[in-house]
Amino acid sequence: MTPLNEALGKGGNLMVAGAAIFLAYAVVYFFSTLSGSGFEIGVSTLNGITPADLDALNPAIMAFIVHSNLALAGFIAATSIAVIAICWFGVRSGQWWAWWTAMISPVVALIVALPKHYLGEFDHNWVSHIGPIYLGTAIFVAGGLMALNGLLKTADGQAASA
């Protein structure tokens, strides 16, 4: 599908790139969970307790954490795939509903997930734990603003020709 204008094309492509970073993060998260290298990406211990220590204390707790992390990786991946498709096919073709849906869905996830990282309840490596999400978000938002510009131009052009 060909974009209606250059801003929609470039903006939609940047949105896809940002969402692809989210998808890559989900894949890394999935495999790091299976490798047992820590509790999450960039979280190797919780107050000095390793996953092995916790597993020795109660294996059900670690099994539950692994289960939850795998499910979270799946939801991040699924949301990313959906947003990529919405941006590629909807935003680039000038669909307002697609732009709104693509912009709202990752924002909801970030609003729910990010505040807990700043309460000081556990130590984490900022760069590896949430750095990729910030990078993907910055690229995604830049693309969203470019696409918005393209949508507004398209709306102006349609109004002028009417």
Secondary structure as GFF3:
##gff-version 3
##sequence-region A 1 162
A	DSSP	alpha_helix	6	35	.	.	.	ID=ss1
A	DSSP	alpha_helix	51	57	.	.	.	ID=ss2
A	DSSP	alpha_helix	59	85	.	.	.	ID=ss3
A	DSSP	pi_helix	86	91	.	.	.	ID=ss4
A	DSSP	alpha_helix	96	113	.	.	.	ID=ss5
A	DSSP	three_ten_helix	115	118	.	.	.	ID=ss6
A	DSSP	alpha_helix	126	129	.	.	.	ID=ss7
A	DSSP	alpha_helix	131	161	.	.	.	ID=ss8
###
